Amino acid sequence: MPTLLQLMLEFAKTGLFSVGGGLATLPFLYEMSDSFGWFSHADIADMIAVSESTPGAIGINMSTYAGFTTGGIPGAFLASLALAFPSFIVILIIARFLAKFRNNPHVEGAFYGLRPASLAMISAAGLNVAKVALVNLDAYAASGAISDLFLWKAIILGVMIFVGQRKLKWHPVVFIAISAVAGIVFQF
Amino acid sequence: MNELLELYWTFLKIGCVTFGGGYAMLPILERELVDKRNWTTMDDLRDYFSIGQCTPGIIALNVSTFIGEKRRGVTGAMAATLGFLTGPIIIILIIAAFLTNFASLPLVQHAFAGIRVCVCVLIIQAVLRLWKKSVVDPFTLALYLIIFVLNAFSGVLPVKVPAAVLVVCAGVAGITASLIRNRRTGSGQTGKEKEEK
């Protein structure tokens, strides 16, 4: 039970401080992974993929997933509700003072600072995913050879997807499916 | 009671078809809420989105809460929000049950190793897309770099600053910088000008 309460508190905190949409929850998820070990860094990367391929935002998906692994089905529901709760209250309040909120210069000012901050933390999360996906730190530490540091197959795939996405503009789920097949065929 | 059920059901449906979240759901909301049900107008919807973006939490959820509250007050907001949450929770429960049972299979592991590469690229694309709107001048660039270093290298730095503290500090820094600039130029338009750039 204390774990479940802790889980709800952590996801409520995430819901309160992640501003600017789905990926903004990532720094909080990495913090949770480091401090409580409810899920691994690789789990977070996998859940980003799951979130891009299923309806619903990454925050809800991760709270459901972490809730399920630590507290079964009740845990899944409680963690997701905890994530949704702070913003629910905030929106109820704002709905009453809509016009005032829109025209408040301090809100604009805060966003002038929050946008680059949120982007910086998304970039850091990207670096975290790259650490799992593109390099093999263990092999590098063991052999000390730079060629062992990089997962070359993964990097080639990454470049191809990057170019492909820019040119073709397909839905991300298509590229995720292609990557899954490439991972199986080329034994990533 | 009937309208509450309708709110719940409508947002349950919307929650099941919005891939990718955020602005991806705007056309779906427009069809379901403006065209079919006349619950709101396109202009209001855009307002809810811009507010949903600059308040904490998930944008899609915030928009659901907004429309629910507009229709039926607090209970309406609850019905819409819970409706939106229902689909994703059930889908992830199924996937989580699958993952805990099959994650150890080599086939699944190879597939996810490939998928992680794609996720990495998707995040890079998102950063590139958001860059122009977020990093607009030396101040925002400095803020970006400081927060990136503090957050990305928290493991090797002597102090670990929690993400929540970084968010609050960035908000305060943004307000302060805007105030200083306004005082210097004597106009109250800094925020608007930033938007247009």
Interface residues (C-beta under 8 A of the other chain):
Chain A: K13 G15 L16 F17 S18 V19 G20 G21 G22 L23 T25 P27 F28 E31 A42 A45 D46 I48 A49 V50 S51 E52 S53 T54 P55 G56 A57 I58 G59 I60 N61 T64 Y65 F68 T69 I73 A76 F77 S80 L81 L83 A84 P86 S87 F88 V90 I91 L92 I94 A95 L98 F101 R102 P105 H106 V107 E108 G109 A110 F111 Y112 G113 L114 R115 P116 A117 S118 L119 A120 M121 I122 S123 A124 A125 G126 L127 N128 V129 A130 V132 A133 L134 A154 L157 G158 I161 F162 Q165 H171 P172 V173 F175 I176 I178 S179 A180 V181 A182 G183 I184 F186 Q187 F188
Chain B: G15 C16 V17 T18 F19 G20 G21 G22 D47 I51 G52 Q53 C54 T55 P56 G57 I58 I59 A60 L61 N62 T65 F66 E69 K70 V74 A77 M78 T81 L85 G87 P88 I89 I91 I92 L93 I95 A96 A97 L99 T100 L107 H110 A111 F112 A113 G114 I115 R116 V117 C118 V119 C120 V121 L122 I123 I124 Q125 A126 V127 L130 W131 K133 S134 V135 T140 L141 L143 Y144 L145 I146 I147 F148 N151 A152 P162 A163 A164 L166 V167 V168 C169 A170 G171 V172 A173 G174 I175 T176 A177 S178 L179 N182 G188 T190 G191 K192 K194 E195
